[in-house]
Amino acid sequence: MVGQKNKKIAFVTSKLDAYSETFIRAQIDMLKPDIILHGGKLPSKINGESIVTPFWDSLNQKCRKVFQCDLVSLESRLVYLLRKKKIDIVFAQYGPAGVAMLPVCKKTKIPLVVHFHGFDASHKPTLEKYEKAYWEMFSYAKNIIVVSSAMFKAIHELGCPLEKILLNSYGVNEMFFKCSPTFESNVFFAAGRFVEKKGPEFTIRSFHKIVPQFPDARLYMAGDGPLLEKCRLLVKALSLEKNVFFPGVLKPEMIAGFMQKSIAFVQHSMVASSGDSEGTPVAIIEASAASLPVVSTFHAGIPDVILDGITGILVPETDIDKMADAMLTLLNDKELARKMGRAGRERIKSEYSMERYINVLKTLLYS
């Protein structure tokens, strides 16, 4: 039976509740793991409580006697914890966290499943740093989960056996299916971290090209990140202060509210100079579920979700002219925007539901 829980799971993530990682919270809420290990690549906390405490130090003598290990090292404390909690499987988020937990899993002989998400399969410094460690992890791991066909290929090329790789794209929060955009405004919406691979500056420059024809057009870019201030300065330099707005980090229900009032979702994803790439951007899945057409790029997992010309318009990376043309196409034909939005919602319902995403994980982890 799908989802029948008959194994005890240790869920491992470097940090909890990062606003841009709603997929982590969804997994925790719906998988209900027995323990959550977090606080660094090699986790230092369990369910919010520090592992490095006088309480754990007091167990040194007992641990040496019963398990022949020393609690002085964090790794040894984790070995003790997994044995004490009788954990059956470790589920690690991101490749580096999987690498960090590998020695612990080997010592306890507990199976390891690692979920890759994006940078961990593309960021050049990360791949150079973990090249050998990834090979060792792939050899030991029960399964490696990826979120796009492009990532599937990348992980295989990094040395993971095909039979261990499982493609399981993210699911979407049901609230986005309740959106009913009216397509009455000339508002474009973007949401995500202000980092190079999201291409926020390219989105702004593309939007700048449409303003002469649609001076009432507006662009709202939600989120935060290292490129935010640079984007603010760009907006000022292009005299777009009355057209482009930065509402900051928004809760999911607020994002849904912005989508309700928009004509399309825009995001110029691209390969960063470091090689860093997207996995499958959750915000794009959410926008399509909300019945918005998506204007984006042929990048990473985006073409898996958005069908060019059917549920949105995709353009080559860094091509601001074609992205501007895509925006203009929707502004000039709002019935097309509505049609693409409807087609997108139907596609997400059938292929990217949260229920499907979580059931695949449950089958893998609990069976």
Phi and psi in degrees as a GROMACS rama.xvg file:
@    title "Ramachandran Plot"
@    xaxis  label "Phi"
@    yaxis  label "Psi"
@TYPE xy
-61.3346  129.095  VAL-2
85.4274  1.56419  GLY-3
-72.9322  116.67  GLN-4
-83.4007  111.077  LYS-5
-131.625  16.0913  ASN-6
-136.206  149.309  LYS-7
-93.3923  125.19  LYS-8
-109.586  135.791  ILE-9
-103.356  116.993  ALA-10
-94.3256  126.134  PHE-11
-118.915  124.557  VAL-12
-145.361  143.384  THR-13
-62.5523  -38.9301  SER-14
-146.143  152.917  LYS-15
-103.04  147.412  LEU-16
61.6251  34.569  ASP-17
-68.7423  130.853  ALA-18
-60.3881  -28.1751  TYR-19
-86.7746  -0.627134  SER-20
-117.367  58.3203  GLU-21
-64.0765  -24.3335  THR-22
-66.3066  -30.1628  PHE-23
-67.8051  -47.515  ILE-24
-62.3468  -39.3302  ARG-25
-61.8653  -41.6187  ALA-26
-62.6624  -45.8936  GLN-27
-62.2448  -46.8863  ILE-28
-63.6656  -35.4356  ASP-29
-100.134  -26.4573  MET-30
-84.64  -27.8465  LEU-31
50.7845  62.3651  LYS-32
-63.7341  156.919  PRO-33
-70.7873  -38.098  ASP-34
-138.762  151.38  ILE-35
-118.46  118.029  ILE-36
-103.027  129.232  LEU-37
-155.24  178.28  HIS-38
95.0367  59.6157  GLY-39
109.809  161.685  GLY-40
-58.229  -45.6575  LYS-41
-95.5496  105.162  LEU-42
-61.4459  141.855  PRO-43
-113.27  3.40683  SER-44
-131.956  149.615  LYS-45
-127.097  119.44  ILE-46
50.3559  37.9706  ASN-47
89.3904  -9.87642  GLY-48
-101.485  133.782  GLU-49
-64.2789  136.884  SER-50
-76.8823  -26.5951  ILE-51
-90.162  83.2615  VAL-52
-137.021  162.708  THR-53
-56.9289  -30.2763  PRO-54
-60.7429  -46.4698  PHE-55
-69.5825  -35.9663  TRP-56
-61.7943  -33.0329  ASP-57
-68.3105  -16.0405  SER-58
-88.3988  0.381361  LEU-59
-50.3218  -52.1537  ASN-60
-63.1818  -43.7807  GLN-61
-64.7984  -41.338  LYS-62
-64.4378  -41.2976  CYS-63
-62.1999  -38.3439  ARG-64
-73.3356  -45.3353  LYS-65
-85.4909  -43.2116  VAL-66
-112.128  1.82235  PHE-67
53.4248  41.2187  GLN-68
-137.322  161.105  CYS-69
-109.742  127.497  ASP-70
-78.7139  1.47881  LEU-71
-62.5061  -41.8186  VAL-72
-84.3723  147.301  SER-73
-62.4965  -38.1607  LEU-74
-60.2049  -41.9243  GLU-75
-67.9726  -35.9794  SER-76
-62.5202  -40.0346  ARG-77
-68.0721  -38.316  LEU-78
-58.7637  -47.1019  VAL-79
-60.3508  -46.2086  TYR-80
-60.7108  -46.8542  LEU-81
-63.9689  -37.2671  LEU-82
-69.7473  -44.911  ARG-83
-61.1434  -40.3335  LYS-84
-83.245  -2.64588  LYS-85
55.4556  47.3604  LYS-86
-71.1294  137.527  ILE-87
-99.2335  -26.216  ASP-88
-154.484  142.413  ILE-89
-106.548  128.977  VAL-90
-117.018  105.395  PHE-91
-104.046  137.464  ALA-92
-96.6113  121.553  GLN-93
82.4426  146.161  TYR-94
-56.7224  -48.9261  GLY-95
-59.5034  -34.481  PRO-96
-67.7393  -36.5766  ALA-97
-64.1729  -41.461  GLY-98
-60.7568  -44.0543  VAL-99
-62.4907  -35.5112  ALA-100
-85.7096  -9.35365  MET-101
-57.5686  -48.442  LEU-102
-61.6674  -35.6619  PRO-103
-65.0734  -44.9027  VAL-104
-65.3839  -38.6931  CYS-105
-64.1355  -41.8815  LYS-106
-67.8215  -31.7093  LYS-107
-95.8948  -7.50425  THR-108
59.5591  32.9975  LYS-109
-95.1397  132.32  ILE-110
-60.3679  150.092  PRO-111
-123.408  130.282  LEU-112
-119.064  131.652  VAL-113
-121.011  130.438  VAL-114
-104.533  112.882  HIS-115
-85.608  151.985  PHE-116
-132.019  -21.771  HIS-117
169.286  -86.1796  GLY-118
-58.909  -32.4658  PHE-119
-67.6429  -12.2565  ASP-120
-113.656  5.60638  ALA-121
-143.204  -29.3761  SER-122
-66.9458  115.44  HIS-123
-55.8156  -48.8709  LYS-124
-59.9696  -36.0311  PRO-125
-66.9238  -43.901  THR-126
-65.8611  -37.4795  LEU-127
-66.6111  -41.0212  GLU-128
-66.1744  -39.0816  LYS-129
-107.106  13.5698  TYR-130
-52.4866  -55.1526  GLU-131
-68.3966  -40.145  LYS-132
-64.7718  -37.4033  ALA-133
-61.755  -42.5363  TYR-134
-57.297  -45.2205  TRP-135
-65.3333  -40.2829  GLU-136
-66.3922  -43.6543  MET-137
-59.9972  -36.7401  PHE-138
-66.2789  -39.0063  SER-139
-86.5771  -37.5461  TYR-140
-58.6056  146.445  ALA-141
-71.7076  -46.794  LYS-142
-149.95  153.763  ASN-143
-120.689  123.357  ILE-144
-99.4912  133.294  ILE-145
-125.738  163.949  VAL-146
-116.09  5.74462  VAL-147
-155.819  161.66  SER-148
-66.457  -34.0004  SER-149
-65.4221  -39.9474  ALA-150
-69.528  -35.5863  MET-151
-55.6163  -47.7599  PHE-152
-64.2469  -43.1575  LYS-153
-63.0968  -43.4902  ALA-154
-66.5211  -38.3999  ILE-155
-63.7081  -41.7359  HIS-156
-67.3124  -23.063  GLU-157
-79.1144  -7.90249  LEU-158
117.479  6.30818  GLY-159
-83.9402  130.802  CYS-160
-59.8238  139.665  PRO-161
-55.4752  -38.9719  LEU-162
-67.939  -14.3673  GLU-163
-94.6377  -13.1826  LYS-164
-88.7209  130.416  ILE-165
-122.122  120.189  LEU-166
-86.4889  118.217  LEU-167
-143.192  93.9862  ASN-168
-68.3197  153.235  SER-169
-58.8952  156.563  TYR-170
-100.076  175.697  GLY-171
-123.551  144.651  VAL-172
-62.4427  131.654  ASN-173
-59.4669  -23.9621  GLU-174
-59.9875  -27.6481  MET-175
-71.6745  -21.3469  PHE-176
-72.5996  -13.6875  PHE-177
-86.4359  -9.04837  LYS-178
-69.1616  143.691  CYS-179
-135.968  79.0484  SER-180
-59.0001  140.528  PRO-181
-91.5718  -19.767  THR-182
60.1977  27.4171  PHE-183
-88.919  -21.4673  GLU-184
-100.243  169.696  SER-185
-108.277  49.966  ASN-186
-105.655  129.353  VAL-187
-107.054  146.883  PHE-188
-129.66  139.425  PHE-189
-134.335  146.725  ALA-190
-147.608  127.325  ALA-191
161.972  172.579  GLY-192
-68.0739  145.432  ARG-193
-86.2919  80.5802  PHE-194
-131.826  164.373  VAL-195
-57.318  -43.037  GLU-196
-69.2353  -15.5389  LYS-197
-84.2789  -13.0238  LYS-198
58.3498  41.1697  GLY-199
-60.6712  -35.4778  PRO-200
-66.3784  -35.3144  GLU-201
-68.8347  -35.9786  PHE-202
-62.8969  -44.0476  THR-203
-64.4543  -44.5518  ILE-204
-65.9909  -34.5943  ARG-205
-66.2511  -45.7181  SER-206
-61.2958  -37.8462  PHE-207
-55.7083  -32.6428  HIS-208
-72.8989  -19.9011  LYS-209
-93.7154  -16.161  ILE-210
-61.1948  -38.2837  VAL-211
-56.1929  -35.3417  PRO-212
-85.5683  -28.3161  GLN-213
-131.862  76.2464  PHE-214
-62.6129  -16.2612  PRO-215
-92.3291  0.899301  ASP-216
-66.3563  146.064  ALA-217
-132.903  150.844  ARG-218
-130.226  120.227  LEU-219
-106.912  124.956  TYR-220
-119.709  102.044  MET-221
-87.6941  150.222  ALA-222
126.329  -173.773  GLY-223
-147.908  169.733  ASP-224
150.349  174.479  GLY-225
-63.6353  -21.8448  PRO-226
-96.4928  4.12381  LEU-227
-61.4862  -47.8912  LEU-228
-64.6182  -38.4209  GLU-229
-62.1349  -37.8912  LYS-230
-69.5114  -36.7457  CYS-231
-60.5713  -43.1925  ARG-232
-66.4734  -36.1869  LEU-233
-64.9562  -42.9542  LEU-234
-59.2249  -42.0617  VAL-235
-66.1503  -43.144  LYS-236
-63.4966  -31.1018  ALA-237
-92.5701  4.81015  LEU-238
57.4005  45.301  SER-239
-109.479  18.4942  LEU-240
-58.5123  -26.6884  GLU-241
-92.0059  0.859755  LYS-242
-120.762  -28.4332  ASN-243
-116.729  132.664  VAL-244
-133.748  149.57  PHE-245
-122.341  92.2799  PHE-246
-76.4954  -3.14341  PRO-247
86.1705  -164.658  GLY-248
-74.4309  127.509  VAL-249
-116.987  145.207  LEU-250
-71.6512  157.754  LYS-251
-52.6096  -41.1437  PRO-252
-66.7749  -30.1517  GLU-253
-74.0231  -36.9758  MET-254
-61.3133  -44.2238  ILE-255
-59.7464  -36.8295  ALA-256
-64.0436  -41.7645  GLY-257
-65.2771  -39.8071  PHE-258
-63.1301  -35.5928  MET-259
-57.5418  -31.4406  GLN-260
-103.684  10.4113  LYS-261
-107.944  164.604  SER-262
-97.6113  -23.8569  ILE-263
-166.422  158.166  ALA-264
-100.269  136.303  PHE-265
-126.943  138.748  VAL-266
-160.841  119.291  GLN-267
-96.4705  66.7243  HIS-268
-64.2633  146.313  SER-269
-159.24  162.195  MET-270
-74.4831  123.362  VAL-271
-72.5894  165.342  ALA-272
-60.0113  -25.121  SER-273
-84.2206  -3.22456  SER-274
93.313  -10.9357  GLY-275
-57.9448  130.993  ASP-276
-132.283  164.172  SER-277
-69.1845  165.176  GLU-278
-92.9843  -97.4222  GLY-279
-129.964  110.02  THR-280
-61.0188  121.352  PRO-281
-61.9547  -37.2072  VAL-282
-61.0458  -32.0135  ALA-283
-69.9657  -39.4133  ILE-284
-64.6826  -42.454  ILE-285
-61.4419  -43.7457  GLU-286
-63.5092  -41.6216  ALA-287
-67.0607  -37.5953  SER-288
-63.4786  -30.2989  ALA-289
-81.6416  8.21407  ALA-290
71.0694  27.6821  SER-291
-101.356  138.021  LEU-292
-68.1723  150.817  PRO-293
-114.331  128.09  VAL-294
-105.391  113.739  VAL-295
-151.337  -155.239  SER-296
-122.973  162.048  THR-297
-78.1362  81.0127  PHE-298
-139.547  132.613  HIS-299
46.8899  -126.66  ALA-300
-85.8704  2.34086  GLY-301
-62.4343  -44.7635  ILE-302
-64.9526  -18.0926  PRO-303
-66.943  -35.8199  ASP-304
-92.4787  -48.1803  VAL-305
-97.6184  120.485  ILE-306
-88.9248  113.604  LEU-307
-58.8133  125.833  ASP-308
84.4459  -7.19279  GLY-309
-116.935  -51.9558  ILE-310
-112.88  2.00857  THR-311
174.206  -169.879  GLY-312
-129.507  123.905  ILE-313
-109.98  143.462  LEU-314
-130.231  163.194  VAL-315
-64.8268  149.536  PRO-316
-58.4075  139.481  GLU-317
73.0945  1.25878  THR-318
-90.4453  90.9582  ASP-319
-73.064  -27.2725  ILE-320
-65.5904  -44.8568  ASP-321
-70.7539  -32.2994  LYS-322
-67.801  -40.2599  MET-323
-62.24  -42.1047  ALA-324
-61.008  -38.0166  ASP-325
-65.0596  -42.5037  ALA-326
-61.7599  -44.3807  MET-327
-63.0108  -37.7434  LEU-328
-57.2679  -43.1323  THR-329
-74.2862  -36.1076  LEU-330
-65.4311  -35.281  LEU-331
-84.2283  -13.0028  ASN-332
-142.852  80.9028  ASP-333
-71.0761  -21.759  LYS-334
-68.2286  -35.2063  GLU-335
-64.8169  -42.408  LEU-336
-59.2018  -43.8483  ALA-337
-63.7742  -42.2372  ARG-338
-64.1492  -44.266  LYS-339
-63.3885  -39.5922  MET-340
-61.5658  -43.4854  GLY-341
-63.4053  -43.5931  ARG-342
-63.7802  -37.3828  ALA-343
-63.8245  -44.4981  GLY-344
-60.6301  -43.3418  ARG-345
-63.2338  -37.9069  GLU-346
-66.1983  -43.5699  ARG-347
-65.3905  -40.9945  ILE-348
-58.2835  -40.7606  LYS-349
-83.9853  -27.742  SER-350
-124.427  -12.2588  GLU-351
-131.855  32.2492  TYR-352
-72.3794  152.684  SER-353
-64.4771  -36.7546  MET-354
-59.5876  -44.5198  GLU-355
-62.9322  -46.8422  ARG-356
-58.1305  -49.0666  TYR-357
-70.7104  -36.9997  ILE-358
-63.4148  -35.2246  ASN-359
-63.488  -43.6058  VAL-360
-64.529  -41.6503  LEU-361
-62.9025  -43.3438  LYS-362
-60.2969  -41.9139  THR-363
-69.7202  -44.8098  LEU-364
-83.7904  -35.108  LEU-365
-97.6617  -13.0665  TYR-366
